[in-house]
Amino acid sequence: MAAVLSNTGSIREEHIVFSYSESTPELLHEELTLKEYNERIIMHFLNKYNNVMVVADKLKIGKSTIYNLLKQHSATSLKND
């Protein structure tokens, strides 16, 4: 690639550029527990599809897992009010 960037017959230091791009998905920018990541993923899909059966199928989890999460989530919301 440096040869293409050089307009002379030789490659000099300034022709070689190393670029670094952080490719960490946005989801991983926060340090959460695995449980918290799972909850966020499930809630994301619930908000997107608004259907427990579809989300359970897409995530290959049982619908009871989703219902338990929703139950915990609403209990936590009630405590914070």
N, CA, C and O atoms as a printed pandas DataFrame, in Angstrom:
     atom_number atom_name residue_name chain_id  residue_number  x_coord  y_coord  z_coord
0              1         N          MET        A               1    0.815   -1.179    0.000
1              2        CA          MET        A               1    0.000    0.000    0.000
2              3         C          MET        A               1    0.868    1.256    0.000
3              4         O          MET        A               1    0.505    2.253   -0.624
4              5         N          ALA        A               2    1.989    1.225    0.676
5              6        CA          ALA        A               2    2.871    2.386    0.710
6              7         C          ALA        A               2    3.357    2.751   -0.680
7              8         O          ALA        A               2    3.524    3.932   -0.981
8              9         N          ALA        A               3    3.585    1.769   -1.526
9             10        CA          ALA        A               3    4.043    2.037   -2.885
10            11         C          ALA        A               3    3.012    2.843   -3.651
11            12         O          ALA        A               3    3.368    3.686   -4.474
12            13         N          VAL        A               4    1.764    2.597   -3.396
13            14        CA          VAL        A               4    0.699    3.329   -4.067
14            15         C          VAL        A               4    0.643    4.756   -3.553
15            16         O          VAL        A               4    0.341    5.671   -4.319
16            17         N          LEU        A               5    0.929    4.970   -2.271
17            18        CA          LEU        A               5    0.865    6.295   -1.688
18            19         C          LEU        A               5    2.089    7.153   -1.998
19            20         O          LEU        A               5    2.046    8.373   -1.839
20            21         N          SER        A               6    3.149    6.543   -2.429
21            22        CA          SER        A               6    4.375    7.278   -2.737
22            23         C          SER        A               6    4.310    7.816   -4.163
23            24         O          SER        A               6    3.949    7.098   -5.095
24            25         N          ASN        A               7    4.663    9.090   -4.318
25            26        CA          ASN        A               7    4.698    9.648   -5.669
26            27         C          ASN        A               7    6.136    9.718   -6.188
27            28         O          ASN        A               7    6.427   10.377   -7.186
28            29         N          THR        A               8    7.023    9.019   -5.478
29            30        CA          THR        A               8    8.418    8.936   -5.914
30            31         C          THR        A               8    8.765    7.467   -6.151
31            32         O          THR        A               8    7.925    6.581   -5.989
32            33         N          GLY        A               9    9.978    7.237   -6.526
33            34        CA          GLY        A               9   10.410    5.872   -6.787
34            35         C          GLY        A               9   10.778    5.093   -5.531
35            36         O          GLY        A               9   11.094    3.905   -5.600
36            37         N          SER        A              10   10.737    5.761   -4.394
37            38        CA          SER        A              10   11.079    5.063   -3.149
38            39         C          SER        A              10   10.014    5.313   -2.082
39            40         O          SER        A              10    9.248    6.275   -2.144
40            41         N          ILE        A              11    9.999    4.437   -1.134
41            42        CA          ILE        A              11    9.050    4.555   -0.022
42            43         C          ILE        A              11    9.808    5.123    1.173
43            44         O          ILE        A              11   10.805    4.560    1.623
44            45         N          ARG        A              12    9.310    6.252    1.676
45            46        CA          ARG        A              12    9.929    6.878    2.842
46            47         C          ARG        A              12    9.015    6.721    4.054
47            48         O          ARG        A              12    7.860    6.312    3.935
48            49         N          GLU        A              13    9.550    7.048    5.201
49            50        CA          GLU        A              13    8.821    6.893    6.469
50            51         C          GLU        A              13    7.456    7.584    6.443
51            52         O          GLU        A              13    6.478    7.023    6.938
52            53         N          GLU        A              14    7.374    8.759    5.890
53            54        CA          GLU        A              14    6.109    9.510    5.888
54            55         C          GLU        A              14    5.038    8.882    4.985
55            56         O          GLU        A              14    3.861    9.226    5.085
56            57         N          HIS        A              15    5.448    7.963    4.107
57            58        CA          HIS        A              15    4.485    7.268    3.258
58            59         C          HIS        A              15    3.790    6.121    3.988
59            60         O          HIS        A              15    2.749    5.633    3.547
60            61         N          ILE        A              16    4.368    5.702    5.091
61            62        CA          ILE        A              16    3.806    4.566    5.823
62            63         C          ILE        A              16    3.009    5.093    7.012
63            64         O          ILE        A              16    3.552    5.728    7.916
64            65         N          VAL        A              17    1.738    4.820    6.985
65            66        CA          VAL        A              17    0.841    5.286    8.040
66            67         C          VAL        A              17    0.127    4.077    8.640
67            68         O          VAL        A              17   -0.491    3.278    7.937
68            69         N          PHE        A              18    0.233    3.973    9.944
69            70        CA          PHE        A              18   -0.516    2.932   10.650
70            71         C          PHE        A              18   -1.700    3.601   11.314
71            72         O          PHE        A              18   -1.544    4.540   12.095
72            73         N          SER        A              19   -2.851    3.122   11.005
73            74        CA          SER        A              19   -4.031    3.703   11.644
74            75         C          SER        A              19   -4.630    2.673   12.585
75            76         O          SER        A              19   -4.712    1.483   12.281
76            77         N          TYR        A              20   -5.037    3.168   13.717
77            78        CA          TYR        A              20   -5.657    2.316   14.725
78            79         C          TYR        A              20   -7.082    2.785   14.900
79            80         O          TYR        A              20   -7.340    3.968   15.126
80            81         N          SER        A              21   -7.977    1.877   14.798
81            82        CA          SER        A              21   -9.364    2.225   15.076
82            83         C          SER        A              21   -9.906    1.242   16.101
83            84         O          SER        A              21   -9.765    0.026   15.965
84            85         N          GLU        A              22  -10.518    1.792   17.107
85            86        CA          GLU        A              22  -11.075    0.938   18.145
86            87         C          GLU        A              22  -12.339    0.304   17.591
87            88         O          GLU        A              22  -13.287    1.002   17.231
88            89         N          SER        A              23  -12.349   -0.994   17.525
89            90        CA          SER        A              23  -13.492   -1.677   16.935
90            91         C          SER        A              23  -14.336   -2.389   17.993
91            92         O          SER        A              23  -15.047   -3.346   17.683
92            93         N          THR        A              24  -14.256   -1.925   19.230
93            94        CA          THR        A              24  -15.070   -2.511   20.287
94            95         C          THR        A              24  -16.515   -2.106   20.068
95            96         O          THR        A              24  -16.816   -0.918   19.949
96            97         N          PRO        A              25  -17.404   -3.070   20.015
97            98        CA          PRO        A              25  -18.819   -2.719   19.851
98            99         C          PRO        A              25  -19.299   -1.827   20.999
99           100         O          PRO        A              25  -18.831   -1.948   22.131
100          101         N          GLU        A              26  -20.223   -0.947   20.695
101          102        CA          GLU        A              26  -20.737   -0.012   21.699
102          103         C          GLU        A              26  -21.254   -0.740   22.938
103          104         O          GLU        A              26  -21.140   -0.237   24.056
104          105         N          LEU        A              27  -21.807   -1.890   22.736
105          106        CA          LEU        A              27  -22.348   -2.684   23.839
106          107         C          LEU        A              27  -21.290   -2.975   24.897
107          108         O          LEU        A              27  -21.620   -3.102   26.076
108          109         N          LEU        A              28  -20.032   -3.081   24.497
109          110        CA          LEU        A              28  -18.970   -3.460   25.422
110          111         C          LEU        A              28  -18.223   -2.277   26.032
111          112         O          LEU        A              28  -17.229   -2.480   26.730
112          113         N          HIS        A              29  -18.670   -1.061   25.791
113          114        CA          HIS        A              29  -17.986    0.099   26.336
114          115         C          HIS        A              29  -18.148    0.194   27.844
115          116         O          HIS        A              29  -17.287    0.756   28.521
116          117         N          GLU        A              30  -19.221   -0.338   28.376
117          118        CA          GLU        A              30  -19.420   -0.349   29.820
118          119         C          GLU        A              30  -19.002   -1.708   30.364
119          120         O          GLU        A              30  -19.151   -2.733   29.699
120          121         N          GLU        A              31  -18.484   -1.698   31.565
121          122        CA          GLU        A              31  -18.133   -2.962   32.199
122          123         C          GLU        A              31  -19.317   -3.413   33.035
123          124         O          GLU        A              31  -19.577   -2.876   34.111
124          125         N          LEU        A              32  -20.027   -4.403   32.525
125          126        CA          LEU        A              32  -21.210   -4.942   33.185
126          127         C          LEU        A              32  -20.985   -6.408   33.499
127          128         O          LEU        A              32  -20.047   -7.034   33.005
128          129         N          THR        A              33  -21.861   -6.938   34.324
129          130        CA          THR        A              33  -21.817   -8.374   34.574
130          131         C          THR        A              33  -22.458   -9.092   33.406
131          132         O          THR        A              33  -23.168   -8.480   32.607
132          133         N          LEU        A              34  -22.216  -10.373   33.303
133          134        CA          LEU        A              34  -22.839  -11.160   32.237
134          135         C          LEU        A              34  -24.360  -11.092   32.353
135          136         O          LEU        A              34  -25.063  -11.015   31.345
136          137         N          LYS        A              35  -24.858  -11.121   33.572
137          138        CA          LYS        A              35  -26.305  -11.017   33.791
138          139         C          LYS        A              35  -26.834   -9.694   33.252
139          140         O          LYS        A              35  -27.876   -9.662   32.598
140          141         N          GLU        A              36  -26.124   -8.606   33.521
141          142        CA          GLU        A              36  -26.554   -7.295   33.036
142          143         C          GLU        A              36  -26.506   -7.213   31.512
143          144         O          GLU        A              36  -27.400   -6.634   30.896
144          145         N          TYR        A              37  -25.472   -7.788   30.902
145          146        CA          TYR        A              37  -25.416   -7.829   29.438
146          147         C          TYR        A              37  -26.590   -8.623   28.877
147          148         O          TYR        A              37  -27.242   -8.191   27.926
148          149         N          ASN        A              38  -26.856   -9.783   29.468
149          150        CA          ASN        A              38  -27.986  -10.606   29.012
150          151         C          ASN        A              38  -29.293   -9.841   29.109
151          152         O          ASN        A              38  -30.109   -9.874   28.188
152          153         N          GLU        A              39  -29.491   -9.154   30.225
153          154        CA          GLU        A              39  -30.725   -8.378   30.401
154          155         C          GLU        A              39  -30.849   -7.292   29.342
155          156         O          GLU        A              39  -31.926   -7.084   28.784
156          157         N          ARG        A              40  -29.761   -6.607   29.069
157          158        CA          ARG        A              40  -29.803   -5.537   28.055
158          159         C          ARG        A              40  -30.116   -6.095   26.673
159          160         O          ARG        A              40  -30.892   -5.508   25.919
160          161         N          ILE        A              41  -29.516   -7.215   26.351
161          162        CA          ILE        A              41  -29.762   -7.833   25.044
162          163         C          ILE        A              41  -31.220   -8.249   24.922
163          164         O          ILE        A              41  -31.867   -7.977   23.911
164          165         N          ILE        A              42  -31.734   -8.907   25.949
165          166        CA          ILE        A              42  -33.133   -9.355   25.914
166          167         C          ILE        A              42  -34.068   -8.155   25.829
167          168         O          ILE        A              42  -35.013   -8.167   25.041
168          169         N          MET        A              43  -33.818   -7.116   26.632
169          170        CA          MET        A              43  -34.681   -5.936   26.603
170          171         C          MET        A              43  -34.609   -5.230   25.243
171          172         O          MET        A              43  -35.612   -4.709   24.755
172          173         N          HIS        A              44  -33.429   -5.216   24.645
173          174        CA          HIS        A              44  -33.288   -4.621   23.304
174          175         C          HIS        A              44  -34.205   -5.337   22.311
175          176         O          HIS        A              44  -34.933   -4.696   21.553
176          177         N          PHE        A              45  -34.162   -6.661   22.324
177          178        CA          PHE        A              45  -34.976   -7.424   21.391
178          179         C          PHE        A              45  -36.467   -7.311   21.717
179          180         O          PHE        A              45  -37.296   -7.297   20.808
180          181         N          LEU        A              46  -36.810   -7.232   22.992
181          182        CA          LEU        A              46  -38.217   -7.034   23.353
182          183         C          LEU        A              46  -38.729   -5.689   22.848
183          184         O          LEU        A              46  -39.846   -5.593   22.338
184          185         N          ASN        A              47  -37.909   -4.656   22.992
185          186        CA          ASN        A              47  -38.310   -3.338   22.481
186          187         C          ASN        A              47  -38.411   -3.346   20.962
187          188         O          ASN        A              47  -39.264   -2.669   20.387
188          189         N          LYS        A              48  -37.549   -4.102   20.321
189          190        CA          LYS        A              48  -37.546   -4.151   18.854
190          191         C          LYS        A              48  -38.739   -4.938   18.305
191          192         O          LYS        A              48  -39.398   -4.491   17.366
192          193         N          TYR        A              49  -39.017   -6.113   18.890
193          194        CA          TYR        A              49  -40.046   -6.999   18.332
194          195         C          TYR        A              49  -41.358   -6.992   19.109
195          196         O          TYR        A              49  -42.398   -7.374   18.572
196          197         N          ASN        A              50  -41.318   -6.556   20.380
197          198        CA          ASN        A              50  -42.523   -6.478   21.199
198          199         C          ASN        A              50  -43.317   -7.782   21.213
199          200         O          ASN        A              50  -44.548   -7.768   21.238
200          201         N          ASN        A              51  -42.600   -8.915   21.197
201          202        CA          ASN        A              51  -43.240  -10.225   21.172
202          203         C          ASN        A              51  -42.307  -11.244   21.834
203          204         O          ASN        A              51  -41.231  -11.541   21.316
204          205         N          VAL        A              52  -42.731  -11.766   22.972
205          206        CA          VAL        A              52  -41.893  -12.680   23.744
206          207         C          VAL        A              52  -41.524  -13.920   22.943
207          208         O          VAL        A              52  -40.376  -14.362   22.986
208          209         N          MET        A              53  -42.472  -14.483   22.220
209          210        CA          MET        A              53  -42.208  -15.705   21.465
210          211         C          MET        A              53  -41.165  -15.474   20.366
211          212         O          MET        A              53  -40.295  -16.318   20.153
212          213         N          VAL        A              54  -41.245  -14.356   19.680
213          214        CA          VAL        A              54  -40.280  -14.028   18.622
214          215         C          VAL        A              54  -38.893  -13.844   19.221
215          216         O          VAL        A              54  -37.905  -14.343   18.682
216          217         N          VAL        A              55  -38.822  -13.125   20.338
217          218        CA          VAL        A              55  -37.527  -12.879   20.995
218          219         C          VAL        A              55  -36.927  -14.188   21.492
219          220         O          VAL        A              55  -35.734  -14.432   21.309
220          221         N          ALA        A              56  -37.740  -15.027   22.115
221          222        CA          ALA        A              56  -37.255  -16.316   22.608
222          223         C          ALA        A              56  -36.693  -17.138   21.455
223          224         O          ALA        A              56  -35.647  -17.772   21.593
224          225         N          ASP        A              57  -37.378  -17.127   20.334
225          226        CA          ASP        A              57  -36.912  -17.880   19.163
226          227         C          ASP        A              57  -35.607  -17.293   18.611
227          228         O          ASP        A              57  -34.671  -18.034   18.309
228          229         N          LYS        A              58  -35.548  -15.977   18.480
229          230        CA          LYS        A              58  -34.349  -15.348   17.920
230          231         C          LYS        A              58  -33.129  -15.539   18.807
231          232         O          LYS        A              58  -32.020  -15.717   18.304
232          233         N          LEU        A              59  -33.323  -15.505   20.134
233          234        CA          LEU        A              59  -32.201  -15.634   21.063
234          235         C          LEU        A              59  -31.964  -17.077   21.504
235          236         O          LEU        A              59  -31.023  -17.364   22.243
236          237         N          LYS        A              60  -32.822  -17.971   21.043
237          238        CA          LYS        A              60  -32.689  -19.397   21.387
238          239         C          LYS        A              60  -32.698  -19.597   22.900
239          240         O          LYS        A              60  -31.874  -20.322   23.457
240          241         N          ILE        A              61  -33.666  -18.924   23.553
241          242        CA          ILE        A              61  -33.863  -19.092   24.988
242          243         C          ILE        A              61  -35.324  -19.406   25.246
243          244         O          ILE        A              61  -36.178  -19.212   24.381
244          245         N          GLY        A              62  -35.599  -19.887   26.436
245          246        CA          GLY        A              62  -36.977  -20.201   26.783
246          247         C          GLY        A              62  -37.769  -18.943   27.085
247          248         O          GLY        A              62  -37.231  -17.961   27.596
248          249         N          LYS        A              63  -39.047  -18.984   26.764
249          250        CA          LYS        A              63  -39.889  -17.814   27.046
250          251         C          LYS        A              63  -39.979  -17.560   28.543
251          252         O          LYS        A              63  -40.172  -16.421   28.966
252          253         N          SER        A              64  -39.837  -18.629   29.365
253          254        CA          SER        A              64  -39.868  -18.444   30.816
254          255         C          SER        A              64  -38.701  -17.581   31.286
255          256         O          SER        A              64  -38.831  -16.846   32.265
256          257         N          THR        A              65  -37.566  -17.663   30.598
257          258        CA          THR        A              65  -36.411  -16.819   30.928
258          259         C          THR        A              65  -36.777  -15.349   30.736
259          260         O          THR        A              65  -36.423  -14.499   31.553
260          261         N          ILE        A              66  -37.477  -15.065   29.666
261          262        CA          ILE        A              66  -37.892  -13.692   29.376
262          263         C          ILE        A              66  -38.925  -13.223   30.392
263          264         O          ILE        A              66  -38.833  -12.107   30.905
264          265         N          TYR        A              67  -39.914  -14.077   30.686
265          266        CA          TYR        A              67  -40.937  -13.696   31.654
266          267         C          TYR        A              67  -40.335  -13.464   33.037
267          268         O          TYR        A              67  -40.751  -12.545   33.742
268          269         N          ASN        A              68  -39.365  -14.281   33.434
269          270        CA          ASN        A              68  -38.695  -14.081   34.722
270          271         C          ASN        A              68  -37.941  -12.756   34.745
271          272         O          ASN        A              68  -37.961  -12.039   35.746
272          273         N          LEU        A              69  -37.280  -12.437   33.644
273          274        CA          LEU        A              69  -36.568  -11.165   33.555
274          275         C          LEU        A              69  -37.551  -10.005   33.670
275          276         O          LEU        A              69  -37.287   -9.040   34.388
276          277         N          LEU        A              70  -38.669  -10.087   32.977
277          278        CA          LEU        A              70  -39.671   -9.021   33.028
278          279         C          LEU        A              70  -40.233   -8.863   34.436
279          280         O          LEU        A              70  -40.478   -7.748   34.897
280          281         N          LYS        A              71  -40.431   -9.977   35.103
281          282        CA          LYS        A              71  -40.940   -9.955   36.480
282          283         C          LYS        A              71  -39.935   -9.267   37.401
283          284         O          LYS        A              71  -40.309   -8.420   38.212
284          285         N          GLN        A              72  -38.667   -9.630   37.275
285          286        CA          GLN        A              72  -37.609   -9.007   38.077
286          287         C          GLN        A              72  -37.489   -7.516   37.755
287          288         O          GLN        A              72  -37.311   -6.677   38.639
288          289         N          HIS        A              73  -37.592   -7.221   36.472
289          290        CA          HIS        A              73  -37.448   -5.844   36.007
290          291         C          HIS        A              73  -38.570   -4.973   36.579
291          292         O          HIS        A              73  -38.314   -3.854   37.024
292          293         N          SER        A              74  -39.799   -5.468   36.571
293          294        CA          SER        A              74  -40.917   -4.672   37.090
294          295         C          SER        A              74  -40.839   -4.567   38.612
295          296         O          SER        A              74  -41.213   -3.538   39.176
296          297         N          ALA        A              75  -40.361   -5.613   39.283
297          298        CA          ALA        A              75  -40.204   -5.546   40.739
298          299         C          ALA        A              75  -39.154   -4.512   41.115
299          300         O          ALA        A              75  -39.326   -3.785   42.093
300          301         N          THR        A              76  -38.072   -4.437   40.354
301          302        CA          THR        A              76  -37.015   -3.456   40.598
302          303         C          THR        A              76  -37.546   -2.043   40.340
303          304         O          THR        A              76  -37.235   -1.113   41.084
304          305         N          SER        A              77  -38.336   -1.891   39.299
305          306        CA          SER        A              77  -38.901   -0.574   38.971
306          307         C          SER        A              77  -39.825   -0.101   40.079
307          308         O          SER        A              77  -39.823    1.080   40.427
308          309         N          LEU        A              78  -40.613   -1.006   40.634
309          310        CA          LEU        A              78  -41.527   -0.639   41.698
310          311         C          LEU        A              78  -40.780   -0.216   42.959
311          312         O          LEU        A              78  -41.212    0.697   43.663
312          313         N          LYS        A              79  -39.656   -0.881   43.246
313          314        CA          LYS        A              79  -38.848   -0.534   44.426
314          315         C          LYS        A              79  -38.244    0.856   44.286
315          316         O          LYS        A              79  -38.092    1.576   45.273
316          317         N          ASN        A              80  -37.900    1.231   43.056
317          318        CA          ASN        A              80  -37.243    2.524   42.822
318          319         C          ASN        A              80  -38.218    3.683   42.786
319          320         O          ASN        A              80  -37.792    4.838   42.816
320          321         N          ASP        A              81  -39.494    3.416   42.724
321          322        CA          ASP        A              81  -40.505    4.503   42.663
322          323         C          ASP        A              81  -40.847    5.049   44.027
323          324         O          ASP        A              81  -41.672    5.956   44.140
